[in-house]
Amino acid sequence: MKLSEIGFIGQERLKSSRVLVIGAGGLGSPALLYLAAAGVGTIGIIDADIVDETNLQRQVIHNTKNVGKKKVESAKEALLALNPTITVNTFDVFLTENNADEIVGDYDILLDGCDNLQTRYLVNDACKLAGIPFVYASIYKFEAQITIFGLPNSPCYRCLFAEPPEDVPTCGDAGVLGTLPGMVGCLQATEAIKYLVGFGDLLAGKMLVLNLADHEYEKVSVNKKASCKACNGSLTRIGDLPFEAFCSLSTTNKSEENLNTVPVISSAELRKKISRQSVTLIDVRDDYEYEYNHLPSAHSVPVSIMKKGDSDGEYLKKILSIINEKDIVVFYCKSGIRSKKVLEAIYSGLNHNSKTAYTLTGGVINWKKENPNFLII
């Protein structure tokens, strides 16, 4: 590479580096191709799936003649055709508690191209124990987010999501513009190359959020949390912290139809109330979600600061200090799950103080259906 920031020394570093990519799909495809083209000496690929013709519009490392073939073999074939001097290790398995230590610990950095929460928590813990960072990315329709977790003094995945975030459909379920994973996978490869060579400003403690529908790009801060069990020494081996049963609960059973234990309000009803009377909006999402975008005049009071059983504690006091005397209060989050939990915890306290409260059905996901320009993370 002729770039002065890389040069001969940087190229030698890439040649001696080992990068593991989880998934040879939409994100993994471009990342793998550009890592190989850049001269990364050893590339590992984990994927237990086969090539599906319906996915080729975004999984560009594969082709029609390899339909039905193991993804790891198809990807290896493409990488060696591009750069026959590199070593490609294939793992035709799912990453599990039993094999994560052995596989992950043999690499310098990991790129996360999976689309399920269970694997993501497992990746986080395996990388923490191995002492290596991982480049995280997620995509949804036209939107994406990317950061690098696990660097010194920077957050890990559990810092952001101590509990599993509400489910977002997979690319296959929701659909995705094929160029989006191509772009984001390239960004993941770029972060890995920068880390391995040692130049540039990494996305440690920052998350890049983008929307290709209108070309909006923003970096938001993501902070390390002192309460994170993966960072404070509680994690000594895979399995110390929950990830399997933790993530196996389907949000199908936690949907808006089950929000009947506390009063609910729809997006349309909320819009009418806002136009007719005084409403206090409480955003219970994490700070970085609120900072990215929130409903007009909403107050940020993250559920993460609530203590268990806080029916009359500091969280309730904070809410009461915000609400005007005659206001109704509406709690909201991404899909209505977190706001339901909050309202259930403090509902009796609000009633005792003669406050009328609701949770927004479907959260900002439903709000976005009627307001397509409202961006969510």
DABEL-V579151 format. One record per helix or strand. SS is the DSSP state (H for helix, E for strand). FROM is the first residue (numbers start at 0). LEN is the number of residues. If there is no record, write none. Layout:
# DABEL-V579151
ss & from & len
SS & FROM & LEN
SS & FROM & LEN
This chain:
# DABEL-V579151
ss & from & len
H & 6 & 9
E & 17 & 5
H & 25 & 13
E & 41 & 5
E & 49 & 1
H & 52 & 3
H & 63 & 3
E & 69 & 1
H & 70 & 12
E & 86 & 5
H & 99 & 5
E & 108 & 4
H & 116 & 14
E & 132 & 9
E & 142 & 7
H & 156 & 4
H & 170 & 4
E & 175 & 1
H & 177 & 20
E & 203 & 1
E & 205 & 6
E & 215 & 6
H & 243 & 5
H & 250 & 4
H & 255 & 3
E & 263 & 2
H & 266 & 10
E & 278 & 5
H & 286 & 6
E & 298 & 2
H & 302 & 3
H & 313 & 9
E & 327 & 5
H & 336 & 16
E & 355 & 5
H & 362 & 8
